[in-house]
Amino acid sequence: MIYKKIVLAGGNGYLGGLLANHFSHLADEVIILARKPHAQKGNITTVLWDGKTEDSWKVLLKDADLLVNLCGKNVNCRYTKKNKEEIINSRIVPTRLLGKVISEIQNPPKLWINITSSTIYRHAEDRWQDEKNGEIGTGFSVEVCKAWESSFFESETPQTRKIALRMGIVLGRKDGAFPRLLNLVKFGLGGKQGDGKQYVNWVHEKDAIQSIDWLLRNNNINRIVNCTSPNAVTNNTLMQSIRKAKGMPFGIATPAWLLTIGALIIGTETELILKSRWVKPAVLLDNGFKFQYENIDEAVHGILDKEI
């Protein structure tokens, strides 16, 4: 074993499950802080917490090699006043709580990674946005990201290195965006969405996990890190790649006006589909991180191979 303890706050979702499985082979123990109990699986233990109050769970942060905060209500919903409040509070409250505990305990985690979002950058079809020269956007989702990162960096944690990991859309077989896009392709609806020119900053699930492990081992990196493939693609290219891999010769396009109606019906926002996110992971690339899946065709084939 390489590590002593890994703690995943809010780690009972898709990405948390991937991280728990990965680090279970590398650490003595993996602890998931979650709202619902789960049976112990090997060296993976789930401990109850509500993300709002200090309790016995805080002693588990002592001597941890890594704390990853994955808390946050799913943004795939209508931006009503109630949902907006829940989206913001579900991110800020646990982050501030963790910051308070870390600043007070002895032997706090060596590294604290807050999974934030690369949607913080502006709508970009003209050039990529990186950590140094990227321009912050406007709108509700951006304000969420700004408040989220502000609450993360406001706490003083001199013994704990901190990284806000601006994650792209994680592509994997079991959950996330990919299965939904795959279903559209299977039913002949996998054409471009809107004009198809909007960029999608994606990252294969294996690269998302490996980048976190890599950041744990590279002590010179902190603050802001983008976690996306170095090769963003347009929505049109993404859908073409999935259609080609599945042998589907056509896909009906969905114009923006129809997306608006569909979003109302299923209770989501068109921004999640139509905003152009063209992001470059400059910090990872400049410091030597090697992506296993750099282009979308390789990533799609890598995911679909798991179907067999």
C-alpha positions as CSV (number, residue, x, y, z in Angstrom):
1,M,0.0,0.0,0.0
2,I,1.2,3.5,-0.9
3,Y,-1.2,5.6,1.2
4,K,-2.6,5.4,4.7
5,K,-6.0,6.9,4.4
6,I,-8.2,8.4,1.6
7,V,-11.4,10.3,2.6
8,L,-14.2,11.0,0.0
9,A,-16.8,13.5,1.2
10,G,-20.1,13.0,-0.6
11,G,-18.4,10.1,-2.3
12,N,-21.4,7.8,-2.9
13,G,-22.0,8.9,-6.5
14,Y,-20.5,7.9,-9.8
15,L,-17.1,9.6,-9.5
16,G,-16.9,8.8,-5.8
17,G,-17.4,5.1,-6.6
18,L,-14.6,5.2,-9.2
19,L,-12.2,6.9,-6.8
20,A,-13.1,4.5,-3.9
21,N,-12.4,1.5,-6.1
22,H,-9.1,3.0,-7.4
23,F,-7.7,3.9,-4.1
24,S,-8.9,0.7,-2.3
25,H,-5.9,-1.0,-4.1
26,L,-3.5,1.7,-3.0
27,A,-4.5,2.7,0.5
28,D,-4.9,1.0,3.9
29,E,-8.4,2.4,4.1
30,V,-10.9,4.4,2.1
31,I,-13.6,6.3,4.0
32,I,-16.7,7.7,2.3
33,L,-18.6,10.4,4.1
34,A,-22.2,10.0,3.0
35,R,-25.8,10.7,4.0
36,K,-26.9,7.0,3.6
37,P,-25.3,3.9,5.1
38,H,-23.6,1.3,3.0
39,A,-22.2,-2.1,3.8
40,Q,-18.4,-2.2,4.2
41,K,-16.7,-3.4,1.0
42,G,-13.2,-4.6,1.7
43,N,-11.3,-1.6,3.0
44,I,-13.9,0.8,1.9
45,T,-16.0,2.1,4.8
46,T,-19.0,4.5,4.7
47,V,-19.5,6.9,7.6
48,L,-22.7,8.9,8.0
49,W,-22.5,12.7,7.9
50,D,-25.0,15.4,7.0
51,G,-22.5,17.9,5.5
52,K,-23.7,20.6,7.8
53,T,-22.6,19.8,11.4
54,E,-19.5,18.7,13.1
55,D,-19.7,15.2,14.5
56,S,-17.5,12.2,15.2
57,W,-16.6,11.9,11.5
58,K,-14.2,14.8,11.9
59,V,-11.5,12.7,13.6
60,L,-11.4,10.6,10.5
61,L,-9.7,13.5,8.6
62,K,-6.6,13.2,10.8
63,D,-3.6,11.7,9.1
64,A,-5.4,11.4,5.8
65,D,-3.3,11.5,2.7
66,L,-6.1,12.9,0.6
67,L,-9.5,14.4,1.1
68,V,-11.7,14.8,-2.0
69,N,-14.9,16.8,-1.6
70,L,-17.6,15.7,-4.2
71,C,-20.6,17.3,-2.5
72,G,-23.2,19.1,-4.6
73,K,-26.8,18.8,-5.8
74,N,-27.1,17.7,-9.5
75,V,-27.4,20.8,-11.7
76,N,-29.6,18.8,-14.2
77,C,-32.8,20.5,-13.1
78,R,-34.8,23.7,-13.7
79,Y,-33.2,26.8,-12.2
80,T,-36.1,27.6,-9.9
81,K,-35.5,29.7,-6.8
82,K,-35.6,26.6,-4.6
83,N,-33.3,24.6,-6.8
84,K,-30.9,27.5,-7.1
85,E,-30.6,27.7,-3.3
86,E,-30.1,23.9,-2.9
87,I,-27.5,23.9,-5.7
88,I,-25.5,26.6,-4.0
89,N,-25.9,25.5,-0.4
90,S,-25.1,21.9,-1.2
91,R,-21.7,23.0,-2.3
92,I,-20.8,25.9,0.0
93,V,-22.0,24.5,3.3
94,P,-20.0,21.3,3.2
95,T,-17.0,23.1,1.8
96,R,-17.0,25.6,4.6
97,L,-17.5,22.9,7.2
98,L,-14.6,20.9,6.0
99,G,-12.4,24.0,5.9
100,K,-13.3,24.8,9.5
101,V,-12.5,21.3,10.7
102,I,-9.3,21.1,8.8
103,S,-8.1,24.4,10.2
104,E,-8.7,23.2,13.8
105,I,-7.5,19.6,13.9
106,Q,-4.0,18.3,14.3
107,N,-2.4,16.3,11.4
108,P,-5.0,17.4,8.9
109,P,-5.2,15.9,5.3
110,K,-2.0,16.5,3.3
111,L,-4.1,17.4,0.2
112,W,-7.7,18.6,-0.1
113,I,-9.2,18.5,-3.6
114,N,-12.5,20.2,-4.2
115,I,-14.2,18.9,-7.4
116,T,-15.6,22.1,-9.0
117,S,-16.5,22.7,-12.6
118,S,-14.9,23.9,-15.8
119,T,-18.2,25.6,-16.7
120,I,-16.8,28.6,-14.7
121,Y,-15.3,29.8,-18.0
122,R,-17.2,31.9,-20.5
123,H,-19.0,30.6,-23.6
124,A,-16.0,30.1,-25.9
125,E,-16.0,29.2,-29.6
126,D,-13.0,31.4,-30.5
127,R,-10.2,30.0,-28.3
128,W,-9.5,27.7,-25.4
129,Q,-9.6,28.8,-21.8
130,D,-6.8,27.7,-19.5
131,E,-6.0,28.3,-15.8
132,K,-3.9,31.4,-16.4
133,N,-5.6,33.2,-19.3
134,G,-9.1,31.8,-19.1
135,E,-12.0,34.3,-18.8
136,I,-14.7,33.8,-16.2
137,G,-18.2,33.7,-17.7
138,T,-21.5,35.0,-16.5
139,G,-24.8,33.4,-15.5
140,F,-26.1,31.3,-12.7
141,S,-23.8,28.3,-13.2
142,V,-20.8,30.5,-13.2
143,E,-21.9,32.3,-10.0
144,V,-22.3,28.9,-8.4
145,C,-18.7,28.0,-9.3
146,K,-17.3,31.3,-8.2
147,A,-19.1,31.1,-4.8
148,W,-18.0,27.4,-4.5
149,E,-14.3,28.2,-5.1
150,S,-14.4,31.3,-2.9
151,S,-15.8,29.2,0.1
152,F,-13.0,26.7,-0.6
153,F,-10.1,29.1,-0.6
154,E,-11.4,31.3,2.3
155,S,-10.3,28.9,5.0
156,E,-6.7,29.0,6.3
157,T,-5.2,25.5,6.0
158,P,-1.4,26.0,6.2
159,Q,-0.7,22.2,6.6
160,T,-3.1,21.2,3.8
161,R,-2.4,21.8,0.2
162,K,-5.6,22.7,-1.7
163,I,-6.6,22.3,-5.3
164,A,-9.9,23.3,-6.9
165,L,-10.2,20.8,-9.7
166,R,-12.3,22.2,-12.5
167,M,-13.7,19.0,-13.9
168,G,-15.1,18.6,-17.4
169,I,-17.9,16.2,-18.4
170,V,-16.7,12.8,-17.2
171,L,-17.4,10.1,-19.9
172,G,-17.8,6.5,-18.7
173,R,-20.0,3.5,-19.4
174,K,-22.0,3.2,-16.2
175,D,-23.2,6.7,-15.4
176,G,-22.9,10.4,-16.3
177,A,-23.6,11.9,-19.7
178,F,-22.3,9.1,-22.0
179,P,-25.1,6.5,-21.4
180,R,-27.7,9.2,-22.1
181,L,-26.0,10.3,-25.4
182,L,-25.6,6.6,-26.3
183,N,-29.3,6.0,-25.9
184,L,-30.0,9.0,-28.2
185,V,-27.8,7.4,-30.9
186,K,-29.4,4.0,-30.5
187,F,-32.8,5.4,-31.2
188,G,-31.7,7.5,-34.1
189,L,-31.7,10.8,-32.3
190,G,-28.0,11.2,-32.1
191,G,-27.6,14.2,-34.3
192,K,-26.1,17.5,-33.4
193,Q,-27.8,19.6,-30.7
194,G,-28.5,23.2,-31.5
195,D,-26.1,24.2,-34.3
196,G,-23.5,21.7,-33.0
197,K,-20.7,24.2,-33.0
198,Q,-20.6,24.5,-29.2
199,Y,-17.5,22.8,-27.7
200,V,-17.7,20.0,-25.1
201,N,-14.9,19.8,-22.6
202,W,-14.8,16.1,-21.8
203,V,-12.5,13.7,-19.9
204,H,-12.5,9.9,-19.9
205,E,-13.2,8.5,-16.4
206,K,-9.8,6.8,-16.3
207,D,-8.0,10.1,-16.9
208,A,-10.2,11.9,-14.3
209,I,-9.2,9.3,-11.7
210,Q,-5.5,9.1,-12.7
211,S,-5.2,12.9,-12.6
212,I,-6.3,13.0,-9.0
213,D,-3.8,10.3,-8.0
214,W,-1.1,12.1,-10.0
215,L,-1.9,15.4,-8.2
216,L,-1.5,13.6,-4.9
217,R,2.0,12.6,-5.8
218,N,3.0,16.0,-7.2
219,N,3.4,18.3,-4.2
220,N,4.4,21.4,-6.2
221,I,0.9,21.9,-7.7
222,N,-1.9,23.8,-5.9
223,R,-4.7,26.3,-6.4
224,I,-6.6,25.9,-9.7
225,V,-6.3,22.9,-12.1
226,N,-8.4,22.1,-15.1
227,C,-9.3,18.4,-15.6
228,T,-10.4,18.0,-19.2
229,S,-9.1,16.2,-22.2
230,P,-6.5,18.4,-24.1
231,N,-8.7,18.0,-27.2
232,A,-12.1,19.5,-26.7
233,V,-14.6,18.7,-29.5
234,T,-17.7,20.3,-30.9
235,N,-21.1,18.8,-30.0
236,N,-21.4,17.7,-33.7
237,T,-18.1,15.9,-33.6
238,L,-18.9,14.2,-30.3
239,M,-22.2,12.8,-31.7
240,Q,-20.6,11.8,-34.9
241,S,-18.0,9.8,-33.0
242,I,-20.6,7.9,-31.0
243,R,-22.7,7.2,-34.1
244,K,-19.6,5.9,-35.9
245,A,-18.6,3.7,-33.1
246,K,-22.1,2.2,-32.8
247,G,-22.4,1.8,-36.6
248,M,-25.4,4.1,-36.7
249,P,-25.4,5.8,-40.2
250,F,-27.7,8.7,-39.2
251,G,-28.9,10.8,-36.3
252,I,-31.7,13.3,-36.2
253,A,-30.5,16.7,-35.2
254,T,-32.3,18.6,-32.4
255,P,-32.6,22.4,-33.1
256,A,-32.3,24.9,-30.2
257,W,-36.0,25.7,-30.2
258,L,-36.9,22.0,-29.7
259,L,-34.3,21.6,-27.0
260,T,-36.0,24.5,-25.1
261,I,-39.3,22.7,-25.2
262,G,-37.7,19.4,-24.3
263,A,-35.9,21.0,-21.4
264,L,-39.1,22.3,-20.0
265,I,-40.7,18.8,-20.3
266,I,-37.9,16.9,-18.6
267,G,-37.1,19.6,-16.1
268,T,-33.6,20.8,-17.1
269,E,-31.9,23.8,-18.6
270,T,-30.7,24.1,-22.2
271,E,-27.5,25.8,-21.0
272,L,-26.2,22.4,-20.0
273,I,-26.2,21.4,-23.7
274,L,-25.8,24.7,-25.6
275,K,-23.0,26.5,-23.7
276,S,-19.7,26.2,-25.5
277,R,-17.0,25.0,-23.1
278,W,-13.6,25.0,-24.7
279,V,-11.1,24.4,-21.9
280,K,-7.4,23.4,-21.9
281,P,-5.8,21.5,-19.0
282,A,-2.6,23.6,-19.1
283,V,-1.3,22.9,-15.6
284,L,-1.6,19.1,-16.0
285,L,0.1,19.2,-19.5
286,D,2.8,21.6,-18.5
287,N,3.8,19.5,-15.5
288,G,4.0,16.2,-17.4
289,F,0.6,14.5,-16.8
290,K,0.0,12.0,-19.6
291,F,-3.6,11.4,-20.7
292,Q,-4.5,7.9,-21.7
293,Y,-7.4,9.1,-23.8
294,E,-6.5,12.3,-25.7
295,N,-9.0,12.1,-28.5
296,I,-12.7,11.5,-28.5
297,D,-12.7,8.5,-30.9
298,E,-10.3,6.5,-28.7
299,A,-12.3,7.5,-25.6
300,V,-15.6,6.4,-27.1
301,H,-14.2,3.1,-28.3
302,G,-12.6,2.5,-24.9
303,I,-15.9,3.0,-23.2
304,L,-18.0,0.9,-25.6
305,D,-15.5,-2.0,-25.4
306,K,-16.8,-2.5,-21.8
307,E,-20.2,-3.4,-23.2
308,I,-19.0,-6.8,-24.2
